Amino acid sequence: MNAASDGSGTPGRPGRAPAASLPTATGGTGGTSGTDRLARRVRALAVARSARATAAGLPDAPPAPYWRPGEQTLRLLTVATVAALAALVTGHAWLLAPAAFAAVLLALAAPGRSRPTRLSAESTVRLQRCFEGEAVAVHVTVQHDGRIGPPEPVVTLGPGVTLDALTVTPTGVDLVLHAASWGRRHLGVVDLDVPDARGLTRRTVRTDLGTVDVFPVPDAARLTPIPVRLPERIGEHTTAHEGTGIEVVGVRPHVPGERQRRIHWPSTTRRDAVQINQFAAERAADAVVLLDTLADYIDATTGLRSLDETLRAATGLTRAYLRRHDRIGLVAVGGRLRLLTASTGDRQFYRIVESVLEVRQDRPPRGPLPTLPLAALPGHALVYAFTPLADQRILDVLGRVRERGNPLVVVEIPVGEPAARPDDETDALALRLWRAEREAMRATLRGRGIPVVRHTPGESLDLALGPLLRRRIVGAAR
């Protein structure tokens, strides 16, 4: 039976292979020009070198800060050396002619003062924040004080980053990258092999592309279930109490001092007495998203990761509540405890995502989890726990939240079921035990009065939250 757990949180999904073709330009006769063929050949070589460098991993040692002989220099030196040795061995003086010819070419092509004395590379990333799958354009230029030839780039990509396009320019290289999954991604490094103007010597300069914050694409969600008790703050959730909302819940006799615009004229005409509209009070809700980041499980069938789907669902719910002008906060359990106080506004969405971008690098402790500061949770705030229900320790955390009195909803992310071979009885038995353990955890939560809903990745989160709208969620009595 193949285990589907990746507790170390190694980021990255299989990305798209970098394309190795360039659009061809046609000349006056309709054929491809020699310049375009050369550009395509240079680009294909650069892509091939970059693929090998990425497979080897990010380099540790910096490149040598010295000029070295180029391939053309080595070829001319080889010709001169072989010709001179052949003349000495055979005694034929005419063999010195190729050696003299190669030496003259080296002397004529010597860089002299035109070779740069200061050489460096600088990268510019046009997007520091993006969503999953969005293209990130990077421009790398060579800074120099002399004359150089076209650089030859070698791109070493960071984990989870793929190369979409590469264009070599006379003074640098243009890249188009993308990250398939969320996180704080290191784009990688670029080594530029820069020759002098005549190609006799060359030097390698390196630039670090830095990091970008890749945000998850939130799941589609519009429903915002609310608890029975709401804070006494004006919001958009209708309550059973009379107030200054916009939803009419009844009429009552007029009281001196009431506004005339609130008169309900049909009832006033029928009863021959002034009747006033009654409106339901509208309140704001406080919600807290509790993320289970104890491990990152990989589904053996679909290849989905539980941590990816957990954060996508949580961000979808966060955006739905923020659109209703509610306050929402965050608690991430697993590895380093992360806590973000509840707030409202569009900026809160990005604060929540940025606070958990590095959870992949966390090492979840094997022992008891850190004590959850329950006093930091807003009173009577509705807590949504997003979890794959794969670690028994999350039950202790949910139990403490329930005992505090906060209304609690568990959103199960059913990702990470191990694969079992159909002809293997041991695998089949292990899978049954795994499913039985998940069902036992659900039964334990429901026995404590905690509703458990299942959100299938790829579906709208509203399908899971819809049943919660039939009744308002009540917290435990303290």
LOVEX-832018 format. One line per 4 residues: number of its first residue (from 1); their letters; for each residue x, y, z of C-alpha. Coordinates in steps of 0.2 Angstrom, whole numbers, plus 5000, padded with zeros to 4 digits. Layout:
% residues N
NUM	A	X:Y:Z  ...
END
This chain:
% residues 478
1	MNAA	5000:5000:5000  5007:5017:4995  5007:5030:5008  5001:5047:5002
5	SDGS	5009:5058:5015  5022:5072:5012  5025:5079:5030  5040:5088:5024
9	GTPG	5029:5099:5014  5040:5099:4998  5032:5111:4986  5029:5110:4968
13	RPGR	5018:5101:4956  5024:5094:4939  5025:5109:4928  5024:5112:4910
17	APAA	5039:5108:4899  5047:5124:4892  5043:5127:4874  5058:5126:4863
21	SLPT	5051:5134:4847  5051:5152:4841  5040:5160:4828  5048:5160:4812
25	ATGG	5050:5176:4802  5049:5175:4783  5059:5185:4771  5055:5192:4754
29	TGGT	5056:5174:4746  5045:5166:4759  5058:5156:4768  5065:5157:4785
33	SGTD	5080:5170:4787  5097:5164:4793  5095:5177:4808  5079:5168:4814
37	RLAR	5087:5151:4812  5102:5156:4822  5090:5164:4836  5080:5148:4837
41	RVRA	5096:5138:4839  5103:5149:4852  5087:5149:4862  5085:5130:4860
45	LAVA	5103:5128:4867  5099:5140:4881  5083:5130:4886  5092:5114:4885
49	RSAR	5106:5120:4897  5093:5128:4909  5084:5111:4910  5100:5102:4914
53	ATAA	5104:5115:4927  5087:5115:4935  5087:5096:4937  5104:5098:4946
57	GLPD	5097:5110:4958  5102:5128:4963  5121:5131:4963  5130:5133:4979
61	APPA	5146:5141:4974  5147:5158:4965  5155:5159:4948  5173:5164:4946
65	PYWR	5175:5183:4945  5189:5181:4931  5190:5181:4912  5194:5164:4905
69	PGEQ	5198:5158:4887  5183:5156:4876  5180:5141:4864  5187:5151:4849
73	TLRL	5203:5154:4858  5205:5136:4864  5203:5131:4846  5216:5143:4839
77	LTVA	5228:5138:4853  5226:5119:4849  5229:5122:4830  5245:5132:4834
81	TVAA	5251:5120:4847  5248:5104:4836  5256:5113:4821  5272:5118:4830
85	LAAL	5274:5100:4838  5272:5093:4821  5285:5104:4813  5297:5099:4827
89	VTGH	5294:5081:4826  5295:5080:4807  5307:5094:4803  5296:5102:4790
93	AWLL	5296:5120:4792  5281:5123:4781  5270:5116:4796  5274:5132:4806
97	APAA	5263:5141:4794  5247:5136:4802  5254:5139:4819  5259:5157:4814
101	FAAV	5242:5160:4806  5233:5155:4822  5245:5166:4832  5241:5181:4820
105	LLAL	5223:5178:4822  5224:5178:4841  5234:5194:4841  5222:5203:4829
109	AAPG	5207:5198:4839  5214:5202:4856  5201:5212:4866  5213:5225:4872
113	RSRP	5205:5240:4881  5188:5236:4874  5185:5222:4886  5174:5228:4901
117	TRLS	5183:5230:4918  5166:5230:4927  5153:5217:4923  5137:5213:4933
121	AEST	5120:5207:4930  5103:5214:4936  5086:5207:4936  5069:5215:4936
125	VRLQ	5053:5205:4941  5038:5214:4935  5026:5205:4947  5030:5203:4965
129	RCFE	5013:5196:4969  5003:5185:4958  4990:5171:4958  4993:5153:4954
133	GEAV	4996:5150:4935  4999:5169:4931  5014:5173:4921  5029:5182:4929
137	AVHV	5040:5192:4917  5058:5194:4922  5070:5205:4912  5089:5202:4915
141	TVQH	5102:5214:4909  5121:5215:4909  5129:5230:4916  5146:5234:4909
145	DGRI	5158:5247:4904  5166:5240:4888  5161:5230:4873  5153:5213:4874
149	GPPE	5145:5199:4863  5128:5191:4865  5127:5183:4882  5123:5164:4884
153	PVVT	5110:5162:4898  5108:5147:4910  5092:5148:4920  5091:5137:4936
157	LGPG	5073:5138:4942  5068:5136:4960  5056:5122:4966  5039:5123:4959
161	VTLD	5043:5136:4945  5043:5132:4927  5049:5141:4912  5037:5146:4899
165	ALTV	5047:5157:4887  5065:5163:4885  5072:5176:4873  5090:5181:4872
169	TPTG	5094:5199:4868  5110:5207:4864  5112:5214:4882  5102:5201:4892
173	VDLV	5088:5189:4893  5069:5190:4895  5060:5176:4904  5042:5171:4907
177	LHAA	5039:5160:4922  5025:5154:4932  5021:5144:4948  5008:5131:4947
181	SWGR	5004:5131:4966  5004:5144:4980  5018:5149:4991  5032:5160:4993
185	RHLG	5042:5154:4978  5061:5157:4975  5061:5160:4956  5079:5154:4954
189	VVDL	5096:5161:4948  5102:5166:4930  5120:5163:4925  5125:5174:4910
193	DVPD	5141:5168:4901  5147:5185:4893  5160:5185:4880  5170:5200:4875
197	ARGL	5167:5208:4858  5178:5196:4848  5173:5180:4858  5191:5176:4864
201	TRRT	5188:5177:4882  5172:5176:4892  5166:5178:4910  5151:5172:4920
205	VRTD	5140:5183:4930  5125:5178:4941  5109:5187:4947  5097:5180:4959
209	LGTV	5079:5182:4953  5072:5184:4971  5055:5178:4977  5037:5181:4973
213	DVFP	5021:5178:4983  5010:5166:4974  4992:5167:4981  4980:5153:4979
217	VPDA	4965:5154:4968  4950:5155:4980  4936:5142:4978  4920:5149:4972
221	ARLT	4909:5153:4988  4895:5165:4991  4886:5158:5006  4890:5164:5023
225	PIPV	4881:5155:5037  4880:5164:5054  4879:5159:5072  4864:5162:5083
229	RLPE	4872:5177:5093  4880:5191:5083  4890:5206:5089  4880:5222:5091
233	RIGE	4888:5230:5076  4879:5235:5060  4881:5223:5046  4872:5214:5032
237	HTTA	4865:5198:5041  4847:5199:5046  4842:5195:5064  4826:5191:5072
241	HEGT	4827:5207:5082  4819:5223:5077  4831:5237:5071  4835:5249:5057
245	GIEV	4838:5236:5043  4830:5236:5026  4820:5219:5027  4802:5222:5032
249	VGVR	4796:5209:5045  4779:5217:5050  4769:5232:5054  4764:5241:5071
253	PHVP	4754:5256:5076  4761:5273:5074  4770:5281:5088  4772:5300:5089
257	GERQ	4790:5304:5082  4791:5291:5069  4797:5295:5052  4783:5297:5039
261	RRIH	4793:5287:5026  4791:5272:5037  4772:5272:5035  4764:5256:5027
265	WPST	4750:5264:5017  4740:5248:5013  4739:5243:5031  4735:5261:5036
269	TRRD	4720:5262:5023  4713:5245:5029  4714:5248:5047  4710:5267:5046
273	AVQI	4725:5270:5058  4743:5275:5054  4753:5259:5053  4772:5259:5053
277	NQFA	4784:5246:5045  4795:5235:5056  4812:5231:5050  4824:5217:5055
281	AERA	4840:5222:5063  4856:5219:5053  4872:5214:5062  4889:5209:5056
285	ADAV	4897:5192:5059  4914:5187:5066  4922:5172:5059  4939:5163:5061
289	VLLD	4947:5151:5049  4957:5137:5058  4969:5128:5046  4975:5111:5049
293	TLAD	4993:5112:5042  5000:5097:5052  5005:5088:5036  5003:5089:5017
297	YIDA	4994:5073:5010  4995:5069:4992  4980:5060:4984  4986:5044:4975
301	TTGL	4972:5045:4962  4971:5063:4958  4988:5070:4963  4980:5084:4973
305	RSLD	4988:5090:4989  4978:5092:5005  4987:5108:5010  4983:5116:4993
309	ETLR	4965:5112:4993  4963:5117:5011  4970:5135:5008  4960:5137:4992
313	AATG	4944:5132:5001  4948:5144:5016  4952:5158:5005  4936:5156:4996
317	LTRA	4926:5157:5012  4937:5172:5018  4932:5182:5002  4914:5178:5004
321	YLRR	4913:5185:5022  4924:5200:5018  4911:5204:5004  4898:5205:5017
325	HDRI	4908:5217:5027  4911:5204:5041  4926:5202:5051  4937:5187:5049
329	GLVA	4953:5180:5057  4965:5166:5055  4973:5152:5066  4985:5140:5058
333	VGGR	4989:5124:5068  5004:5114:5064  5023:5119:5064  5024:5137:5070
337	LRLL	5007:5143:5077  5000:5157:5066  4987:5169:5073  4979:5184:5064
341	TAST	4966:5194:5073  4949:5197:5065  4947:5212:5054  4937:5217:5038
345	GDRQ	4942:5225:5021  4950:5219:5006  4967:5220:5013  4963:5207:5026
349	FYRI	4961:5194:5013  4980:5197:5007  4985:5198:5026  4978:5181:5029
353	VESV	4986:5173:5013  5003:5181:5017  5003:5174:5034  5002:5156:5028
357	LEVR	5013:5157:5013  5027:5148:5022  5018:5134:5030  5026:5122:5018
361	QDRP	5043:5125:5025  5037:5122:5043  5042:5106:5051  5026:5100:5061
365	PRGP	5031:5094:5079  5028:5076:5082  5023:5078:5100  5009:5089:5108
369	LPTL	5004:5104:5098  5007:5122:5105  4994:5128:5116  4981:5138:5106
373	PLAA	4978:5155:5114  4959:5153:5115  4958:5170:5123  4963:5178:5106
377	LPGH	4947:5171:5098  4933:5184:5097  4919:5180:5108  4905:5170:5100
381	ALVY	4915:5170:5083  4910:5156:5071  4925:5145:5069  4928:5136:5052
385	AFTP	4941:5122:5054  4947:5116:5037  4956:5099:5039  4958:5083:5030
389	LADQ	4954:5073:5046  4970:5064:5045  4979:5067:5062  4971:5063:5079
393	RILD	4979:5078:5087  4967:5090:5078  4953:5083:5088  4961:5090:5104
397	VLGR	4962:5108:5096  4944:5107:5090  4938:5101:5107  4946:5115:5116
401	VRER	4938:5128:5104  4921:5119:5107  4923:5120:5126  4926:5138:5125
405	GNPL	4909:5141:5118  4913:5146:5101  4901:5139:5087  4912:5128:5077
409	VVVE	4910:5120:5059  4922:5107:5053  4925:5107:5034  4933:5091:5029
413	IPVG	4944:5091:5014  4944:5073:5008  4961:5072:5000  4975:5060:5003
417	EPAA	4966:5043:5002  4980:5030:4999  4980:5019:4984  4976:5001:4986
421	RPDD	4980:4987:4974  4963:4978:4970  4971:4961:4970  4980:4963:4987
425	ETDA	4971:4959:5003  4983:4968:5014  4980:4984:5005  4962:4982:5005
429	LALR	4962:4979:5023  4973:4994:5026  4962:5005:5016  4946:4999:5026
433	LWRA	4955:5003:5042  4960:5020:5036  4942:5024:5031  4936:5018:5047
437	EREA	4947:5029:5057  4941:5044:5047  4923:5039:5050  4927:5037:5069
441	MRAT	4934:5055:5069  4918:5061:5061  4907:5052:5073  4917:5059:5088
445	LRGR	4915:5077:5082  4896:5075:5078  4895:5067:5096  4901:5083:5103
449	GIPV	4888:5093:5093  4900:5099:5080  4893:5099:5062  4905:5091:5049
453	VRHT	4903:5095:5031  4913:5088:5016  4920:5099:5002  4925:5090:4987
457	PGES	4940:5099:4978  4934:5106:4961  4916:5109:4967  4909:5125:4974
461	LDLA	4911:5127:4992  4892:5133:4993  4887:5114:4990  4896:5110:5007
465	LGPL	4890:5125:5016  4872:5125:5010  4865:5113:5023  4871:5125:5037
469	LRRR	4859:5138:5031  4844:5128:5037  4848:5132:5055  4859:5144:5064
473	IVGA	4874:5137:5072  4875:5137:5091  4890:5136:5102  4893:5125:5117
477	AR	4886:5132:5134  4900:5137:5146
END
